Amino acid sequence: MNKETIQFVKCPTCQKDVEWSDKNIYRPFCSKRCQLIDLGEWANEEHRIADNEISEQDLWSEDDLSNYVGKH
Ligand SMILES: [Zn+2]
């Protein structure tokens, strides 16, 4: 038995080598951030913001907005 052996796993999110130990509460992830990303929370947050920005720009380009305001 070799108790000194340290096991490494790859973080599923960023593929970084992560030490598999009781000290790493986020294993198999390297960090809380990567854990959230894998759970979809982080990604959902990012996508929601991105979608809002894109759809607003699509609906109201500067030309459309000034035309609309001008006609009213
Ligand atoms: Zn990671």
N, CA, C, O and the ligand as a Tripos MOL2 file, in Angstrom:
@<TRIPOS>MOLECULE
protein
  289   287    73     0     0
PROTEIN
NO_CHARGES

@<TRIPOS>ATOM
      1 N           0.8390   -1.2160    0.0000 N.3       1 MET1
      2 CA          0.0000    0.0000    0.0000 C.3       1 MET1
      3 C           0.8630    1.2510    0.0000 C.2       1 MET1
      4 O           1.7420    1.4150    0.8460 O.2       1 MET1
      5 N           0.6110    2.1040   -0.9300 N.am      2 ASN2
      6 CA          1.3600    3.3510   -0.9810 C.3       2 ASN2
      7 C           0.4090    4.5010   -0.6800 C.2       2 ASN2
      8 O          -0.3460    4.9450   -1.5450 O.2       2 ASN2
      9 N           0.4600    4.9650    0.5400 N.am      3 LYS3
     10 CA         -0.4650    6.0260    0.9560 C.3       3 LYS3
     11 C          -0.0650    7.3930    0.4110 C.2       3 LYS3
     12 O          -0.8350    8.3510    0.4840 O.2       3 LYS3
     13 N           1.1450    7.4720   -0.1350 N.am      4 GLU4
     14 CA          1.6220    8.7480   -0.6630 C.3       4 GLU4
     15 C           1.0650    9.0460   -2.0440 C.2       4 GLU4
     16 O           1.1670   10.1740   -2.5260 O.2       4 GLU4
     17 N           0.4870    8.0580   -2.6730 N.am      5 THR5
     18 CA          0.0020    8.2660   -4.0310 C.3       5 THR5
     19 C          -1.0980    9.3220   -4.0590 C.2       5 THR5
     20 O          -2.1080    9.2200   -3.3630 O.2       5 THR5
     21 N          -0.8700   10.3170   -4.8660 N.am      6 ILE6
     22 CA         -1.8780   11.3650   -5.0370 C.3       6 ILE6
     23 C          -2.6040   11.1170   -6.3480 C.2       6 ILE6
     24 O          -1.9820   10.9710   -7.4010 O.2       6 ILE6
     25 N          -3.8790   11.0730   -6.2730 N.am      7 GLN7
     26 CA         -4.6540   10.8480   -7.4900 C.3       7 GLN7
     27 C          -5.0790   12.1720   -8.0950 C.2       7 GLN7
     28 O          -5.5010   13.0990   -7.4050 O.2       7 GLN7
     29 N          -4.9510   12.2220   -9.4000 N.am      8 PHE8
     30 CA         -5.3990   13.4170  -10.1080 C.3       8 PHE8
     31 C          -6.5380   13.0570  -11.0450 C.2       8 PHE8
     32 O          -6.5430   11.9990  -11.6740 O.2       8 PHE8
     33 N          -7.4760   13.9380  -11.1190 N.am      9 VAL9
     34 CA         -8.5490   13.7780  -12.1050 C.3       9 VAL9
     35 C          -8.5650   15.0380  -12.9550 C.2       9 VAL9
     36 O          -8.0330   16.0720  -12.5520 O.2       9 VAL9
     37 N          -9.1610   14.9520  -14.1000 N.am     10 LYS10
     38 CA         -9.2640   16.1460  -14.9420 C.3      10 LYS10
     39 C         -10.5830   16.8490  -14.6300 C.2      10 LYS10
     40 O         -11.6490   16.2350  -14.6010 O.2      10 LYS10
     41 N         -10.4750   18.1410  -14.4020 N.am     11 CYS11
     42 CA        -11.6800   18.9320  -14.1900 C.3      11 CYS11
     43 C         -12.5610   18.8050  -15.4350 C.2      11 CYS11
     44 O         -12.1070   19.1080  -16.5390 O.2      11 CYS11
     45 N         -13.8110   18.3640  -15.2760 N.am     12 PRO12
     46 CA        -14.6780   18.1740  -16.4490 C.3      12 PRO12
     47 C         -14.9280   19.4650  -17.2200 C.2      12 PRO12
     48 O         -15.2630   19.4270  -18.4040 O.2      12 PRO12
     49 N         -14.7680   20.5950  -16.5600 N.am     13 THR13
     50 CA        -15.0720   21.8680  -17.2120 C.3      13 THR13
     51 C         -13.8710   22.4380  -17.9580 C.2      13 THR13
     52 O         -13.9900   22.8020  -19.1270 O.2      13 THR13
     53 N         -12.7160   22.5210  -17.2980 N.am     14 CYS14
     54 CA        -11.5740   23.1810  -17.9270 C.3      14 CYS14
     55 C         -10.4250   22.2290  -18.2030 C.2      14 CYS14
     56 O          -9.3790   22.6580  -18.6910 O.2      14 CYS14
     57 N         -10.5930   20.9440  -17.9020 N.am     15 GLN15
     58 CA         -9.5930   19.8960  -18.2060 C.3      15 GLN15
     59 C          -8.2990   20.0670  -17.4400 C.2      15 GLN15
     60 O          -7.2860   19.4640  -17.7960 O.2      15 GLN15
     61 N          -8.3140   20.8730  -16.4020 N.am     16 LYS16
     62 CA         -7.1310   21.0420  -15.5700 C.3      16 LYS16
     63 C          -6.9780   19.8320  -14.6530 C.2      16 LYS16
     64 O          -7.9700   19.2280  -14.2430 O.2      16 LYS16
     65 N          -5.7330   19.4790  -14.3340 N.am     17 ASP17
     66 CA         -5.4980   18.3930  -13.3860 C.3      17 ASP17
     67 C          -5.9030   18.8490  -11.9900 C.2      17 ASP17
     68 O          -5.4710   19.9010  -11.5180 O.2      17 ASP17
     69 N          -6.7250   18.0550  -11.3450 N.am     18 VAL18
     70 CA         -7.2300   18.4020  -10.0210 C.3      18 VAL18
     71 C          -6.8420   17.2980   -9.0570 C.2      18 VAL18
     72 O          -7.0300   16.1160   -9.3440 O.2      18 VAL18
     73 N          -6.3000   17.6870   -7.9160 N.am     19 GLU19
     74 CA         -5.9380   16.6850   -6.9200 C.3      19 GLU19
     75 C          -7.1930   16.1350   -6.2630 C.2      19 GLU19
     76 O          -8.0360   16.8810   -5.7650 O.2      19 GLU19
     77 N          -7.2950   14.8160   -6.2750 N.am     20 TRP20
     78 CA         -8.4600   14.1670   -5.6890 C.3      20 TRP20
     79 C          -8.1900   13.9480   -4.2150 C.2      20 TRP20
     80 O          -7.5690   12.9560   -3.8340 O.2      20 TRP20
     81 N          -8.6490   14.8580   -3.3940 N.am     21 SER21
     82 CA         -8.4190   14.7100   -1.9640 C.3      21 SER21
     83 C          -9.5920   15.3040   -1.2020 C.2      21 SER21
     84 O         -10.4130   16.0360   -1.7560 O.2      21 SER21
     85 N          -9.6490   14.9750    0.0650 N.am     22 ASP22
     86 CA        -10.7370   15.4960    0.8890 C.3      22 ASP22
     87 C         -10.6690   17.0120    1.0300 C.2      22 ASP22
     88 O         -11.6640   17.6700    1.3360 O.2      22 ASP22
     89 N          -9.4630   17.5550    0.7970 N.am     23 LYS23
     90 CA         -9.3050   19.0050    0.9070 C.3      23 LYS23
     91 C         -10.0120   19.7340   -0.2330 C.2      23 LYS23
     92 O         -10.4310   20.8840   -0.0960 O.2      23 LYS23
     93 N         -10.1310   19.0370   -1.3550 N.am     24 ASN24
     94 CA        -10.7770   19.6660   -2.5030 C.3      24 ASN24
     95 C         -12.2770   19.3780   -2.4660 C.2      24 ASN24
     96 O         -12.7340   18.3300   -2.9230 O.2      24 ASN24
     97 N         -13.0180   20.3100   -1.9230 N.am     25 ILE25
     98 CA        -14.4560   20.0790   -1.7440 C.3      25 ILE25
     99 C         -15.2000   20.1750   -3.0580 C.2      25 ILE25
    100 O         -16.3670   19.7880   -3.1310 O.2      25 ILE25
    101 N         -14.5610   20.6790   -4.0940 N.am     26 TYR26
    102 CA        -15.2320   20.8340   -5.3810 C.3      26 TYR26
    103 C         -14.9150   19.6960   -6.3390 C.2      26 TYR26
    104 O         -15.3820   19.7050   -7.4780 O.2      26 TYR26
    105 N         -14.1120   18.6950   -5.8930 N.am     27 ARG27
    106 CA        -13.7510   17.6060   -6.7830 C.3      27 ARG27
    107 C         -14.9890   16.9590   -7.3970 C.2      27 ARG27
    108 O         -16.0040   16.8850   -6.7050 O.2      27 ARG27
    109 N         -14.9830   16.5030   -8.5970 N.am     28 PRO28
    110 CA        -13.8030   16.4740   -9.4680 C.3      28 PRO28
    111 C         -13.5060   17.7900  -10.1730 C.2      28 PRO28
    112 O         -12.6980   17.8240  -11.1010 O.2      28 PRO28
    113 N         -14.1400   18.8630   -9.7510 N.am     29 PHE29
    114 CA        -13.8900   20.1630  -10.3710 C.3      29 PHE29
    115 C         -12.7280   20.8490   -9.6800 C.2      29 PHE29
    116 O         -12.4090   20.5280   -8.5350 O.2      29 PHE29
    117 N         -12.0940   21.7890  -10.3610 N.am     30 CYS30
    118 CA        -10.9430   22.4720   -9.7840 C.3      30 CYS30
    119 C         -11.3850   23.6170   -8.9000 C.2      30 CYS30
    120 O         -10.6240   24.0680   -8.0440 O.2      30 CYS30
    121 N         -12.5930   24.0900   -9.0900 N.am     31 SER31
    122 CA        -13.0350   25.2600   -8.3440 C.3      31 SER31
    123 C         -14.5550   25.3220   -8.3280 C.2      31 SER31
    124 O         -15.2270   24.5880   -9.0530 O.2      31 SER31
    125 N         -15.0740   26.1820   -7.5140 N.am     32 LYS32
    126 CA        -16.5200   26.3550   -7.4540 C.3      32 LYS32
    127 C         -17.0650   26.8560   -8.7780 C.2      32 LYS32
    128 O         -18.1600   26.4840   -9.1980 O.2      32 LYS32
    129 N         -16.2840   27.7050   -9.4280 N.am     33 ARG33
    130 CA        -16.7060   28.2610  -10.7100 C.3      33 ARG33
    131 C         -16.9560   27.1520  -11.7280 C.2      33 ARG33
    132 O         -17.9790   27.1340  -12.4120 O.2      33 ARG33
    133 N         -15.9880   26.2160  -11.8150 N.am     34 CYS34
    134 CA        -16.1330   25.1300  -12.7680 C.3      34 CYS34
    135 C         -17.3000   24.2270  -12.3810 C.2      34 CYS34
    136 O         -17.9800   23.6850  -13.2530 O.2      34 CYS34
    137 N         -17.5300   24.0650  -11.1060 N.am     35 GLN35
    138 CA        -18.6590   23.2530  -10.6580 C.3      35 GLN35
    139 C         -19.9670   23.8910  -11.1060 C.2      35 GLN35
    140 O         -20.8680   23.2000  -11.5830 O.2      35 GLN35
    141 N         -20.0720   25.1880  -10.9570 N.am     36 LEU36
    142 CA        -21.2780   25.8950  -11.3590 C.3      36 LEU36
    143 C         -21.4760   25.8240  -12.8690 C.2      36 LEU36
    144 O         -22.5960   25.6690  -13.3560 O.2      36 LEU36
    145 N         -20.3730   25.9410  -13.5970 N.am     37 ILE37
    146 CA        -20.4640   25.8660  -15.0540 C.3      37 ILE37
    147 C         -21.0350   24.5210  -15.4650 C.2      37 ILE37
    148 O         -21.9070   24.4380  -16.3310 O.2      37 ILE37
    149 N         -20.5290   23.4620  -14.8290 N.am     38 ASP38
    150 CA        -20.9970   22.1290  -15.1990 C.3      38 ASP38
    151 C         -22.4530   21.9400  -14.8120 C.2      38 ASP38
    152 O         -23.1930   21.2590  -15.5230 O.2      38 ASP38
    153 N         -22.8680   22.5100  -13.7350 N.am     39 LEU39
    154 CA        -24.2660   22.3960  -13.3200 C.3      39 LEU39
    155 C         -25.1830   23.2150  -14.2130 C.2      39 LEU39
    156 O         -26.4030   23.0530  -14.1850 O.2      39 LEU39
    157 N         -24.5890   24.0910  -15.0010 N.am     40 GLY40
    158 CA        -25.3780   24.8960  -15.9180 C.3      40 GLY40
    159 C         -25.7990   26.2350  -15.3510 C.2      40 GLY40
    160 O         -26.3800   27.0600  -16.0560 O.2      40 GLY40
    161 N         -25.5040   26.4560  -14.0660 N.am     41 GLU41
    162 CA        -25.9370   27.7190  -13.4660 C.3      41 GLU41
    163 C         -25.1900   28.8930  -14.0720 C.2      41 GLU41
    164 O         -25.7780   29.8990  -14.4700 O.2      41 GLU41
    165 N         -23.8560   28.7290  -14.1300 N.am     42 TRP42
    166 CA        -23.0240   29.8030  -14.6730 C.3      42 TRP42
    167 C         -23.3860   30.0500  -16.1420 C.2      42 TRP42
    168 O         -23.5560   31.1900  -16.5730 O.2      42 TRP42
    169 N         -23.5000   28.9520  -16.8990 N.am     43 ALA43
    170 CA        -23.7840   29.0640  -18.3250 C.3      43 ALA43
    171 C         -25.1340   29.7300  -18.5620 C.2      43 ALA43
    172 O         -25.2700   30.5850  -19.4370 O.2      43 ALA43
    173 N         -26.1240   29.3330  -17.7800 N.am     44 ASN44
    174 CA        -27.4440   29.9320  -17.9450 C.3      44 ASN44
    175 C         -27.3980   31.4350  -17.6990 C.2      44 ASN44
    176 O         -28.0050   32.2210  -18.4260 O.2      44 ASN44
    177 N         -26.6760   31.8070  -16.6760 N.am     45 GLU45
    178 CA        -26.5280   33.2240  -16.3560 C.3      45 GLU45
    179 C         -25.9240   33.9780  -17.5420 C.2      45 GLU45
    180 O         -26.4410   35.0150  -17.9570 O.2      45 GLU45
    181 N         -24.8170   33.4410  -18.0850 N.am     46 GLU46
    182 CA        -24.1350   34.0760  -19.2200 C.3      46 GLU46
    183 C         -25.0560   34.1490  -20.4270 C.2      46 GLU46
    184 O         -25.1530   35.1920  -21.0730 O.2      46 GLU46
    185 N         -25.7290   33.0560  -20.7320 N.am     47 HIS47
    186 CA        -26.5760   33.0140  -21.9200 C.3      47 HIS47
    187 C         -27.7490   33.9820  -21.7940 C.2      47 HIS47
    188 O         -28.1450   34.6230  -22.7670 O.2      47 HIS47
    189 N         -28.2900   34.0770  -20.6010 N.am     48 ARG48
    190 CA        -29.4350   34.9570  -20.4180 C.3      48 ARG48
    191 C         -29.0300   36.4040  -20.7130 C.2      48 ARG48
    192 O         -29.7450   37.1320  -21.4020 O.2      48 ARG48
    193 N         -27.8770   36.8060  -20.1800 N.am     49 ILE49
    194 CA        -27.3960   38.1670  -20.4150 C.3      49 ILE49
    195 C         -27.1060   38.3780  -21.8990 C.2      49 ILE49
    196 O         -27.4920   39.3950  -22.4750 O.2      49 ILE49
    197 N         -26.4150   37.3960  -22.5220 N.am     50 ALA50
    198 CA        -26.0510   37.5210  -23.9340 C.3      50 ALA50
    199 C         -27.3000   37.5990  -24.8060 C.2      50 ALA50
    200 O         -27.3600   38.4120  -25.7290 O.2      50 ALA50
    201 N         -28.2900   36.7680  -24.5250 N.am     51 ASP51
    202 CA        -29.5080   36.7770  -25.3210 C.3      51 ASP51
    203 C         -30.2050   38.1350  -25.2570 C.2      51 ASP51
    204 O         -30.6650   38.6620  -26.2700 O.2      51 ASP51
    205 N         -30.2710   38.6800  -24.0680 N.am     52 ASN52
    206 CA        -30.9120   39.9810  -23.9150 C.3      52 ASN52
    207 C         -30.2030   41.0480  -24.7400 C.2      52 ASN52
    208 O         -30.8440   41.8590  -25.4080 O.2      52 ASN52
    209 N         -28.8830   41.0370  -24.6870 N.am     53 GLU53
    210 CA        -28.1220   42.0340  -25.4270 C.3      53 GLU53
    211 C         -28.3400   41.8850  -26.9270 C.2      53 GLU53
    212 O         -28.5470   42.8730  -27.6320 O.2      53 GLU53
    213 N         -28.2940   40.6500  -27.4100 N.am     54 ILE54
    214 CA        -28.4340   40.4060  -28.8410 C.3      54 ILE54
    215 C         -29.8380   40.7830  -29.3120 C.2      54 ILE54
    216 O         -29.9860   41.4630  -30.3270 O.2      54 ILE54
    217 N         -30.8610   40.3530  -28.5900 N.am     55 SER55
    218 CA        -32.2180   40.6100  -29.0720 C.3      55 SER55
    219 C         -32.5450   42.1010  -29.0120 C.2      55 SER55
    220 O         -33.2730   42.6050  -29.8670 O.2      55 SER55
    221 N         -32.0250   42.8010  -28.0300 N.am     56 GLU56
    222 CA        -32.2880   44.2370  -27.9890 C.3      56 GLU56
    223 C         -31.6410   44.9520  -29.1600 C.2      56 GLU56
    224 O         -32.2320   45.8550  -29.7520 O.2      56 GLU56
    225 N         -30.4220   44.5410  -29.4920 N.am     57 GLN57
    226 CA        -29.7500   45.1660  -30.6260 C.3      57 GLN57
    227 C         -30.4490   44.8240  -31.9280 C.2      57 GLN57
    228 O         -30.5150   45.6500  -32.8380 O.2      57 GLN57
    229 N         -30.9780   43.5930  -32.0220 N.am     58 ASP58
    230 CA        -31.6820   43.2060  -33.2440 C.3      58 ASP58
    231 C         -32.9670   44.0090  -33.4020 C.2      58 ASP58
    232 O         -33.2820   44.4670  -34.5010 O.2      58 ASP58
    233 N         -33.6990   44.1790  -32.3280 N.am     59 LEU59
    234 CA        -34.9800   44.8750  -32.4010 C.3      59 LEU59
    235 C         -34.7890   46.3680  -32.6350 C.2      59 LEU59
    236 O         -35.5350   46.9920  -33.3900 O.2      59 LEU59
    237 N         -33.7960   46.9200  -31.9880 N.am     60 TRP60
    238 CA        -33.6180   48.3660  -32.0520 C.3      60 TRP60
    239 C         -32.2090   48.7250  -32.4800 C.2      60 TRP60
    240 O         -31.3650   49.0400  -31.6410 O.2      60 TRP60
    241 N         -31.9510   48.6800  -33.7620 N.am     61 SER61
    242 CA        -30.6950   49.2370  -34.2410 C.3      61 SER61
    243 C         -30.8180   50.7480  -34.1190 C.2      61 SER61
    244 O         -31.9290   51.2570  -33.9740 O.2      61 SER61
    245 N         -29.7290   51.4690  -34.1740 N.am     62 GLU62
    246 CA        -29.8090   52.9160  -33.9590 C.3      62 GLU62
    247 C         -30.6640   53.5970  -35.0240 C.2      62 GLU62
    248 O         -31.3870   54.5480  -34.7240 O.2      62 GLU62
    249 N         -30.5860   53.1120  -36.2790 N.am     63 ASP63
    250 CA        -31.3910   53.6970  -37.3500 C.3      63 ASP63
    251 C         -32.8770   53.5120  -37.0910 C.2      63 ASP63
    252 O         -33.6580   54.4580  -37.1990 O.2      63 ASP63
    253 N         -33.2640   52.2830  -36.7470 N.am     64 ASP64
    254 CA        -34.6670   52.0100  -36.4720 C.3      64 ASP64
    255 C         -35.1780   52.8930  -35.3540 C.2      64 ASP64
    256 O         -36.2750   53.4480  -35.4280 O.2      64 ASP64
    257 N         -34.3750   53.0130  -34.3310 N.am     65 LEU65
    258 CA        -34.7950   53.7620  -33.1560 C.3      65 LEU65
    259 C         -35.0000   55.2360  -33.5180 C.2      65 LEU65
    260 O         -35.9870   55.8400  -33.0970 O.2      65 LEU65
    261 N         -34.0830   55.8210  -34.2890 N.am     66 SER66
    262 CA        -34.2300   57.2370  -34.6340 C.3      66 SER66
    263 C         -35.3800   57.4470  -35.6020 C.2      66 SER66
    264 O         -36.0600   58.4700  -35.5260 O.2      66 SER66
    265 N         -35.6190   56.4950  -36.5220 N.am     67 ASN67
    266 CA        -36.7940   56.5740  -37.3890 C.3      67 ASN67
    267 C         -38.0670   56.5430  -36.5810 C.2      67 ASN67
    268 O         -38.9730   57.3490  -36.7910 O.2      67 ASN67
    269 N         -38.1290   55.6170  -35.6640 N.am     68 TYR68
    270 CA        -39.3150   55.4460  -34.8410 C.3      68 TYR68
    271 C         -39.5870   56.7080  -34.0360 C.2      68 TYR68
    272 O         -40.7110   57.2080  -33.9910 O.2      68 TYR68
    273 N         -38.5410   57.2090  -33.4070 N.am     69 VAL69
    274 CA        -38.6890   58.3960  -32.5930 C.3      69 VAL69
    275 C         -39.0480   59.5830  -33.4820 C.2      69 VAL69
    276 O         -39.8680   60.4180  -33.0990 O.2      69 VAL69
    277 N         -38.4290   59.6650  -34.6850 N.am     70 GLY70
    278 CA        -38.6850   60.7760  -35.5850 C.3      70 GLY70
    279 C         -40.1250   60.8090  -36.0800 C.2      70 GLY70
    280 O         -40.7050   61.8880  -36.2010 O.2      70 GLY70
    281 N         -40.7140   59.6540  -36.3680 N.am     71 LYS71
    282 CA        -42.0760   59.6110  -36.8870 C.3      71 LYS71
    283 C         -43.1190   59.8980  -35.8260 C.2      71 LYS71
    284 O         -44.2640   60.2420  -36.1210 O.2      71 LYS71
    285 N         -42.6890   59.7470  -34.5730 N.am     72 HIS72
    286 CA        -43.6480   60.0130  -33.5190 C.3      72 HIS72
    287 C         -43.4970   61.4300  -33.0550 C.2      72 HIS72
    288 O         -44.2190   61.8660  -32.1590 O.2      72 HIS72
    289 ZN        -11.8400   23.6620  -13.7830 Zn       73 ZN73
@<TRIPOS>BOND
     1     1     2 1
     2     2     3 1
     3     3     4 2
     4     3     5 am
     5     5     6 1
     6     6     7 1
     7     7     8 2
     8     7     9 am
     9     9    10 1
    10    10    11 1
    11    11    12 2
    12    11    13 am
    13    13    14 1
    14    14    15 1
    15    15    16 2
    16    15    17 am
    17    17    18 1
    18    18    19 1
    19    19    20 2
    20    19    21 am
    21    21    22 1
    22    22    23 1
    23    23    24 2
    24    23    25 am
    25    25    26 1
    26    26    27 1
    27    27    28 2
    28    27    29 am
    29    29    30 1
    30    30    31 1
    31    31    32 2
    32    31    33 am
    33    33    34 1
    34    34    35 1
    35    35    36 2
    36    35    37 am
    37    37    38 1
    38    38    39 1
    39    39    40 2
    40    39    41 am
    41    41    42 1
    42    42    43 1
    43    43    44 2
    44    43    45 am
    45    45    46 1
    46    46    47 1
    47    47    48 2
    48    47    49 am
    49    49    50 1
    50    50    51 1
    51    51    52 2
    52    51    53 am
    53    53    54 1
    54    54    55 1
    55    55    56 2
    56    55    57 am
    57    57    58 1
    58    58    59 1
    59    59    60 2
    60    59    61 am
    61    61    62 1
    62    62    63 1
    63    63    64 2
    64    63    65 am
    65    65    66 1
    66    66    67 1
    67    67    68 2
    68    67    69 am
    69    69    70 1
    70    70    71 1
    71    71    72 2
    72    71    73 am
    73    73    74 1
    74    74    75 1
    75    75    76 2
    76    75    77 am
    77    77    78 1
    78    78    79 1
    79    79    80 2
    80    79    81 am
    81    81    82 1
    82    82    83 1
    83    83    84 2
    84    83    85 am
    85    85    86 1
    86    86    87 1
    87    87    88 2
    88    87    89 am
    89    89    90 1
    90    90    91 1
    91    91    92 2
    92    91    93 am
    93    93    94 1
    94    94    95 1
    95    95    96 2
    96    95    97 am
    97    97    98 1
    98    98    99 1
    99    99   100 2
   100    99   101 am
   101   101   102 1
   102   102   103 1
   103   103   104 2
   104   103   105 am
   105   105   106 1
   106   106   107 1
   107   107   108 2
   108   107   109 am
   109   109   110 1
   110   110   111 1
   111   111   112 2
   112   111   113 am
   113   113   114 1
   114   114   115 1
   115   115   116 2
   116   115   117 am
   117   117   118 1
   118   118   119 1
   119   119   120 2
   120   119   121 am
   121   121   122 1
   122   122   123 1
   123   123   124 2
   124   123   125 am
   125   125   126 1
   126   126   127 1
   127   127   128 2
   128   127   129 am
   129   129   130 1
   130   130   131 1
   131   131   132 2
   132   131   133 am
   133   133   134 1
   134   134   135 1
   135   135   136 2
   136   135   137 am
   137   137   138 1
   138   138   139 1
   139   139   140 2
   140   139   141 am
   141   141   142 1
   142   142   143 1
   143   143   144 2
   144   143   145 am
   145   145   146 1
   146   146   147 1
   147   147   148 2
   148   147   149 am
   149   149   150 1
   150   150   151 1
   151   151   152 2
   152   151   153 am
   153   153   154 1
   154   154   155 1
   155   155   156 2
   156   155   157 am
   157   157   158 1
   158   158   159 1
   159   159   160 2
   160   159   161 am
   161   161   162 1
   162   162   163 1
   163   163   164 2
   164   163   165 am
   165   165   166 1
   166   166   167 1
   167   167   168 2
   168   167   169 am
   169   169   170 1
   170   170   171 1
   171   171   172 2
   172   171   173 am
   173   173   174 1
   174   174   175 1
   175   175   176 2
   176   175   177 am
   177   177   178 1
   178   178   179 1
   179   179   180 2
   180   179   181 am
   181   181   182 1
   182   182   183 1
   183   183   184 2
   184   183   185 am
   185   185   186 1
   186   186   187 1
   187   187   188 2
   188   187   189 am
   189   189   190 1
   190   190   191 1
   191   191   192 2
   192   191   193 am
   193   193   194 1
   194   194   195 1
   195   195   196 2
   196   195   197 am
   197   197   198 1
   198   198   199 1
   199   199   200 2
   200   199   201 am
   201   201   202 1
   202   202   203 1
   203   203   204 2
   204   203   205 am
   205   205   206 1
   206   206   207 1
   207   207   208 2
   208   207   209 am
   209   209   210 1
   210   210   211 1
   211   211   212 2
   212   211   213 am
   213   213   214 1
   214   214   215 1
   215   215   216 2
   216   215   217 am
   217   217   218 1
   218   218   219 1
   219   219   220 2
   220   219   221 am
   221   221   222 1
   222   222   223 1
   223   223   224 2
   224   223   225 am
   225   225   226 1
   226   226   227 1
   227   227   228 2
   228   227   229 am
   229   229   230 1
   230   230   231 1
   231   231   232 2
   232   231   233 am
   233   233   234 1
   234   234   235 1
   235   235   236 2
   236   235   237 am
   237   237   238 1
   238   238   239 1
   239   239   240 2
   240   239   241 am
   241   241   242 1
   242   242   243 1
   243   243   244 2
   244   243   245 am
   245   245   246 1
   246   246   247 1
   247   247   248 2
   248   247   249 am
   249   249   250 1
   250   250   251 1
   251   251   252 2
   252   251   253 am
   253   253   254 1
   254   254   255 1
   255   255   256 2
   256   255   257 am
   257   257   258 1
   258   258   259 1
   259   259   260 2
   260   259   261 am
   261   261   262 1
   262   262   263 1
   263   263   264 2
   264   263   265 am
   265   265   266 1
   266   266   267 1
   267   267   268 2
   268   267   269 am
   269   269   270 1
   270   270   271 1
   271   271   272 2
   272   271   273 am
   273   273   274 1
   274   274   275 1
   275   275   276 2
   276   275   277 am
   277   277   278 1
   278   278   279 1
   279   279   280 2
   280   279   281 am
   281   281   282 1
   282   282   283 1
   283   283   284 2
   284   283   285 am
   285   285   286 1
   286   286   287 1
   287   287   288 2
@<TRIPOS>SUBSTRUCTURE
     1 MET1         2 RESIDUE 1 A MET
     2 ASN2         6 RESIDUE 1 A ASN
     3 LYS3        10 RESIDUE 1 A LYS
     4 GLU4        14 RESIDUE 1 A GLU
     5 THR5        18 RESIDUE 1 A THR
     6 ILE6        22 RESIDUE 1 A ILE
     7 GLN7        26 RESIDUE 1 A GLN
     8 PHE8        30 RESIDUE 1 A PHE
     9 VAL9        34 RESIDUE 1 A VAL
    10 LYS10       38 RESIDUE 1 A LYS
    11 CYS11       42 RESIDUE 1 A CYS
    12 PRO12       46 RESIDUE 1 A PRO
    13 THR13       50 RESIDUE 1 A THR
    14 CYS14       54 RESIDUE 1 A CYS
    15 GLN15       58 RESIDUE 1 A GLN
    16 LYS16       62 RESIDUE 1 A LYS
    17 ASP17       66 RESIDUE 1 A ASP
    18 VAL18       70 RESIDUE 1 A VAL
    19 GLU19       74 RESIDUE 1 A GLU
    20 TRP20       78 RESIDUE 1 A TRP
    21 SER21       82 RESIDUE 1 A SER
    22 ASP22       86 RESIDUE 1 A ASP
    23 LYS23       90 RESIDUE 1 A LYS
    24 ASN24       94 RESIDUE 1 A ASN
    25 ILE25       98 RESIDUE 1 A ILE
    26 TYR26      102 RESIDUE 1 A TYR
    27 ARG27      106 RESIDUE 1 A ARG
    28 PRO28      110 RESIDUE 1 A PRO
    29 PHE29      114 RESIDUE 1 A PHE
    30 CYS30      118 RESIDUE 1 A CYS
    31 SER31      122 RESIDUE 1 A SER
    32 LYS32      126 RESIDUE 1 A LYS
    33 ARG33      130 RESIDUE 1 A ARG
    34 CYS34      134 RESIDUE 1 A CYS
    35 GLN35      138 RESIDUE 1 A GLN
    36 LEU36      142 RESIDUE 1 A LEU
    37 ILE37      146 RESIDUE 1 A ILE
    38 ASP38      150 RESIDUE 1 A ASP
    39 LEU39      154 RESIDUE 1 A LEU
    40 GLY40      158 RESIDUE 1 A GLY
    41 GLU41      162 RESIDUE 1 A GLU
    42 TRP42      166 RESIDUE 1 A TRP
    43 ALA43      170 RESIDUE 1 A ALA
    44 ASN44      174 RESIDUE 1 A ASN
    45 GLU45      178 RESIDUE 1 A GLU
    46 GLU46      182 RESIDUE 1 A GLU
    47 HIS47      186 RESIDUE 1 A HIS
    48 ARG48      190 RESIDUE 1 A ARG
    49 ILE49      194 RESIDUE 1 A ILE
    50 ALA50      198 RESIDUE 1 A ALA
    51 ASP51      202 RESIDUE 1 A ASP
    52 ASN52      206 RESIDUE 1 A ASN
    53 GLU53      210 RESIDUE 1 A GLU
    54 ILE54      214 RESIDUE 1 A ILE
    55 SER55      218 RESIDUE 1 A SER
    56 GLU56      222 RESIDUE 1 A GLU
    57 GLN57      226 RESIDUE 1 A GLN
    58 ASP58      230 RESIDUE 1 A ASP
    59 LEU59      234 RESIDUE 1 A LEU
    60 TRP60      238 RESIDUE 1 A TRP
    61 SER61      242 RESIDUE 1 A SER
    62 GLU62      246 RESIDUE 1 A GLU
    63 ASP63      250 RESIDUE 1 A ASP
    64 ASP64      254 RESIDUE 1 A ASP
    65 LEU65      258 RESIDUE 1 A LEU
    66 SER66      262 RESIDUE 1 A SER
    67 ASN67      266 RESIDUE 1 A ASN
    68 TYR68      270 RESIDUE 1 A TYR
    69 VAL69      274 RESIDUE 1 A VAL
    70 GLY70      278 RESIDUE 1 A GLY
    71 LYS71      282 RESIDUE 1 A LYS
    72 HIS72      286 RESIDUE 1 A HIS
    73 ZN73       289 GROUP 0 **** ****
